[in-house]
Amino acid sequence: MNLKHLRALLAIAETGSVTRAAEMLHIVQPAVSRQLRLLEEEMGTALFERGHHGMGLTNAGKVLAAHAVRALSELDMAKAEIVPDPSAVIGTVTIGFLPSTADLLVAPLMWKLKQKYPQLTMSISVAYSAYLRQRLEDGDVDVALLYNLKPSTLLEVNPLLDEPLYLVGPANAGLDRATPVPLQELAMHHLILPSQLHGLRMLIDQICQVNSVEPMP
């Protein structure tokens, strides 16, 4: 049990809906559902009754909600006493990186953030694109640096830059750095690729499917 679980409990109790609770908490709906599921699993009982008119607290849910209100109130008062500056940025933020960018960016980013927000606690998650996207949608990662990310109703996506992609082969492959290779041609070559969960691999497989070529195993 953690503070996110308790806040999700109280938000659902107030709004009567997981969807409206997610809007109140400014997180995606699957994250709220997951937090409630974990809380109910830990308590060993249902905390809400699901009905046509919304969600209402069970007797067990009412007991836990009453304690949650007092616990969060006490923590808020303690935070106000410990951090007299209301503009201070505190808390924990989890940032997701791809393996290809982690070595370059994690250290300088953490250094900059620590200088600007000394009371901020940072957690780094390094994984492939598909896994990081799922963690973003579940609310386990707060922000991530990804590539080729499609627009999503669950996520706020801000493009940062366009990066060139190079096809590398032996000296006799006839490749010329000054001559672009059409994406359709990639499906005609034997390629060394990462696993199927890697964002680049998914892009190559899509190209193969569009050109009716069997994807690489």
N, C-alpha and C positions, 0 to 999 in steps of 0.2 A: 504494500500500500504506500502511495506517495501523494504529494500535494496535487498533482495533476488528476489523480483518480478522485480525490475528494472534491475538487473544483468541478469536475465533470458530473459527479453525483448531484451537487447542488444546482448546477446549471440545468440539468435535465428535470430536476424536481421543480425548479422555478418555471421553466418553459413548457414542460409536459411533452417534450419532443427532443429526440437526438439531433434532428436537423437544426432546430432553432437553438439548441444548446451549442452546437458547433459554430453557428453564426455569432452567438454571444461571446464565445471564447476565442473567436477568430482563428479557428483551426478547422481542418477538414472533418467531415462526418465520420469516415472510417476510424479516425483516431479516437473520437469520443466513444464510438461503439466498442472499440478495443479496450479502452480504459474502463468502461463499465463492465465488460465481460471479465476482465482480470480482477476487478474489485469483487464481483459476485462470486467468482471462483475462490478467491481468498476467504471471503466471509462464509462460503459454503451454503448460501441461500440466495433466493431471488430478492432483489432490492426494489424492483418495480413490477407493477402489474400492467401488462400491455393490453389496451383496449381500443375500441373504435374511436374513442374521444381523446386519446392521448395516453400518456404514461403517468401512473400515480404511484407514490411510494407505498411499499408494503409496510407492515408493522416493523420488520427488521430494518427496512430502509429509513423509516422515520427516526428510529433510535440512532442509527449511524449518522443521519443528516444533522440531528441535533448536536451530536458531539463534533461533527465536522465544522459546523458553524462556529462553535466555541474555539476549536483548535486553530482554525484559520484566522479568527479574530485576534487571538493571542499572538500568533506569529506576525500578523500585520503590525500590531502595536510594538512588538519587539523590534521589528525591522525599522519602524519609524524612530525608535529610540537609538538604535545602533547607527543608522544612516541619517544624520540630521539634514543632509543636503538632498532635497527632493529631486534634483536633476541628475543625481549619480546613477550610473548604469550598473546594476548588479544582477546576479543570477547566473544561470548556466546556459550556454548555447552550444548546440551540437552542429558541427559543420562537416558536410560530406565532400570528399574528394575522390576523383578517379586515381588509380595507381599511377597513371602517366603524368598527373599533375601534382601529386602529393609531395614528391621529393623537391619540386621546384618552389612550391607556394606555401606549404604548411609553416615552415620556420619563419619566413619574413612576415606572414600574416599574423601569426601568434605574437610575434615581437611588437608589431604595430598596435594590435588590439590591446596588449598588456600595457603599453605606454599610454594609450588614450583612455582605456577603461580598466584601471588597475584592480577593481573589485569584481570584474567579470571572470567567470570560470569557463574555460573552453574545453570542449571534447571533440576529438577528430574521429570521423568514421571514413575509412578508406575501403572502397568496393567498386565493382563494375556498375555501369549506368543503370541497368534494369533493377538491381538490388537497391541502389541509392534512391531511385524513383519510388520504389515501393515503401522504403523507410520514410521518405518525405510524405507520402500520402497517408501513412499510418501515424505520422506525428512524432516518430522517433528521431528524425533529423530535422533541424530547424531551417537550414539553408544548405544548398549544395551547388557545386560547380560541375555542370554536365555539358555534353555536346549533343547536337542533333536531337534536342528534346522537342517533341511535338507539343503544340498548345494543349492545355488541359483545363477543364473546369474545376479541378481540385487544387491546382497549383498556380501560383503567380510566376510567370516566366518572363525574364528580362534578358534579351540578347546582349552579349558583351562584345564579341568580336567574331570575325570570320578568320578561320585558320586554314592555310593550304594543306592539302593532303597529297603525299607523294607515293607513287608506285616505284618500288625498288626491285631491281633484278640484276642478273649477272651482266658482265660487260658486253656479251654478244646478244643481249635481249633487244637491242635496237631502240632503247629508250633515250629520249633527249629531254633534259630538264626544261628547255625552252619550248617544247612541243607538248601541249596538254594531251592526256589520254582520255578519250570519251569513257564515261562510266560504263556504257554498254559493253565495251571491250573487256572489262574485268571478268565478266561471266565466261569468257572464252579462254581464260588462263587458269593454270593450277596455282593456287595462292596459299601462302602460309598465313593462317588467320588465328585469332584468339577464339575462346569458347563461345558458344551460342548466346550466352548472357551478356557478352560484351557489345557495347553500342555500335562499334565499327563492324563487328561481325553481322549484326542484325541489318545494318545498312547494305552490306554486300549481298546478303541472302535476299533482301528485297529486290535488288537489281537483277539477281539471277532469276527470280520468279517472274519479274516483269518481262524478261527476255526469254522466258520458257526454257531456262537452263536449270538442270538439277543442282541445288545448292551443295556446297562443299560438305563432306562428312565431318 
